[in-house]
Each structure stands twice: as C-alpha cells, then as structure tokens.
Amino acid sequence: MRAIVLCAVGALALSACTVGPDFVPPPVVASDSFGPEPRNVRSRTTDAEPNPQWWRCFRDPELISLEERLAAQNLDLKTAAERVAQAGAARVIVASQGLPHVDVQSMNYYERISQYGTASLAVPSGEPLIFSFLQQGLSASWELDLFGKVRRAVEAQDATTLAAIENRRGVVLMALAELAQSYLSLRGTQTQLAIAERNLRVAEDDIRLVEGRFANGVATTLDLAQARSQRESIAETLPSLRAHEAQLINAVGLLLGLEPRALQADLQPPKQPPTTPRLVGVGLPATLLQRRPDVREAEARLHAALAEVGEAEAEFYPDVNLVGDFNVQSLTLKQLFRASSTQWTLGPTITIPIFEGGRLRGNLALTESRHREAAIDFQKTLLLAWQEVDDALTAYAQAQKRRAAAARAAAQDKIALGAARQRYQEGLVDFLNVNASLAQLLRSENDVVQSDVEVATDLVHLYRALGGGWEIAE
C-alpha cells in the first residue's frame, strides 16, 4: 500500500509538466495617430477616445431608444449568445477529462442455461440450470494528465470561448450600425418625400399659371403640355419613395425582432435626418486593437490554435490512468454482503504510443499548419481594421465637402427658378426655362438630402470601424 501511495504522489508531482509552446500575444506596432484629414470641414476628428454610445452624438431621441432596445431584442444577438453558451458547455466537457470519474454499478439478473448447451458439460446431471447473479459496486478512474494533454485542450477551449464572446460583440456592433444606417436612410427618404410633395405643389401652381396665360392667348399648347408633364414626372417619384420608406421601417423592425409594420406608427411621422457633431473622437491606433471585436477574436483563435499544437505534442507521451474497482458479487442475496463476496482492483494503467502509422505526426503537422493559418488571419484582420478606419475617415471628410457643394448648388438653383418664373410671367422666356429650372432644383434638393444621409452614414461607418458600442449588450 505504501508503494502505491508513493507512486500516486510521484504521478501528481509530474502532472505539473505541460508540453508544447505557451501563448504570447503577438507584438503589434501602431503609429501615433491616424492619417491627417482635411480641416476645412464642419465636423472634425480628434484624438479623444470615441464615445462607446456613439449613437447619442446624433441627438435623436428616437434613434437612441431604438439602439437601446436592440441589445435585448435582436435575434442575431440571441443566436450569438447561444454560441457563447455552447462554447462554455464544451469547456466543461473538455475539463471533465482531467477529473476523477466515479460510477456506481448494479447488476441483478436471472439466467437459465440450456440443458443441451455447452454448460451441460460442466454442470452435473440433475443440477438446476436456473440461477441468479447479483453484483453491487463502485468503479473509479482518473487520467493523471502527466504531460498536459487535457490542460492544453482546456486552454484551447477557453480561447475558443473567448472567441465566441468576441464574435457576439462583433454581432452587436454590426447590428447597432445597421440599425443606425436604416434609420438615417429612413429619415432621408422621408425628407425626399417632403421635397417631392412641395415641388409637386409648385408644379401645380405653374400649371394654373400657364392655364391662365393660355386662356388669355399668351401661352402656347407646348407650354401647357410641358407644365403638365413636369407635374406628372414629380408625382411619378412618390410611389417608389413611399415603398422605400415602408421597407426601411420594416428593416428597423426586423433588427428589433418585430413583425412587419410593427414600428409604422412610431417611425412613419417624418423627421429631418439628424445632424453630426462638431467634434468626433477617434482615439489612437494602439487603442483600436483593444476595442475591435474582430481583432480580439482573431487573437483568441490564434491562442486556441497554439494550444491545440501543445495538445498534439502531448499525444507522443505516455497516458497514465489510476483505476479502481470495488464490488460485492454473489449468486444469492444471503451471501452478497459477506466479506468473502468482495472483490477489488487498484492500480495505474499506462499507454505508451509506439507505432501509430504516422497518425501522431500527421496530427501535429495539421495543428501546426492551422496555427500558422491563424497567425496569417490575425495579421490580415489587423491590417483590415486599420484600413477600414482610414477609409472611413477619408469618406467622412469627403462626404462633408460634397454636402457643402450640394447645398451651394441648391441655393443657386432656387434663385434660378425664381428668376425663370418671373421672366416667364414677363413674357421674356418660354416655359421651357421654368420647366428646366424646377427639375434642376428638385435634383439639387435631393442631392442635399442624400449628402446629409451620406455624411451621417459615413460617421456610422467610422464608429463601426473604431469598434465601439458593443458594451451596451454586456
């Protein structure tokens, strides 16, 4: 017994040995700041840390309310949460391999032996061929994990669980940005509807103006036809805008896990697109890696791949299991619990791989290749993160310049329409000039609205690239 205890103590001492490389986070060299952006724009970027609740910068109560509901209602987020739960359950399963296992066994059955079978050779003639078999006992086993195979498997599953958590955060970030984009597009579409309806009334005023001049013999049939055609051209845009409005309302509802038209009463009343803030904090490239869920997920998967390399290396070493079995066995209940009915076994079982037909080396080469692939994926994810931020910064600045130019053009087109109508009333030009000026003004005003939405949407893209916002669902 003393020898058994000493062996067990020695085995436990050896269990601290874990083969395979330990994970060290890959070094990342980041610049001091993001690239310079134009300063002659209304909304400028700063080195301040971005606001985690970036949707509040639009100062739109409706948008804020929708974003806060998203964390509890989005179906994609619920699916990602289940994946986290599955990864945690898998971790429990893997960790159980390194813990003692104890089972209770109970065998109670009756058996009749064939009178003409092989048992008749051993049983004297006339002896009963029906008997009972009773056995009660415990069996235990414990894999000592001397070389860390189980510990590496647990390490890999811990990293996989962390990757699932980061993936869930990425789903949150994507859903927040998608909801904001749909909401901004909705408000832009509603503003375009208002512009079209206002210009429709202007076109109807022009028809009455031309009809009055036509009755007096001043206007021509061509003028009247052009005025009526302009009115129908504007009216033609209304159905598609209303259809797009309904689609965007349903898109927001889907992100909140709601049925179609559930948000129609809340979102159909039109509002202007929200304005962007004067200053936008973007932080530093070094802090970007701490916020972006996809970068953190790629690092976790790199960690898991390296731990699997250690697990594959541990398979080259012996497996040692402590096994024990104690039970009582008898053919009759009366004798079942006598001391002479007990039987037990105790001792280690050792499995040493000698020839595996290349399975172990192939498995090690496979895990090493997967680790190298994970390292490449991490590097690509990192570069993509910096590229997305840089592209978003450029797009945000250039969209503001486009918006300013569109506003100046719309202002001039409005002046041109007023002048054309006045000159037409004075008989200096035909109605074609008024018609063309009204069409140009409608295009310019739509360009301004589209530019407003583009600026706001590009800001959402920038915040998404910066990796903020997933904290709301933690």
Secondary structure as UniProt FT lines:
FT   HELIX           2..14
FT   TURN            15..16
FT   STRAND          44..46
FT   TURN            52..53
FT   HELIX           54..58
FT   HELIX           61..73
FT   HELIX           75..95
FT   HELIX           96..98
FT   STRAND          101..112
FT   TURN            115..116
FT   HELIX           118..121
FT   TURN            125..126
FT   STRAND          130..143
FT   TURN            146..147
FT   HELIX           149..215
FT   TURN            216..217
FT   HELIX           221..255
FT   TURN            256..257
FT   TURN            260..263
FT   HELIX           264..267
FT   STRAND          279..281
FT   HELIX           285..291
FT   HELIX           293..314
FT   TURN            315..316
FT   STRAND          319..330
FT   TURN            334..337
FT   HELIX           339..341
FT   STRAND          342..351
FT   TURN            357..358
FT   HELIX           359..425
FT   TURN            426..427
FT   HELIX           431..466
FT   HELIX           470..473
//
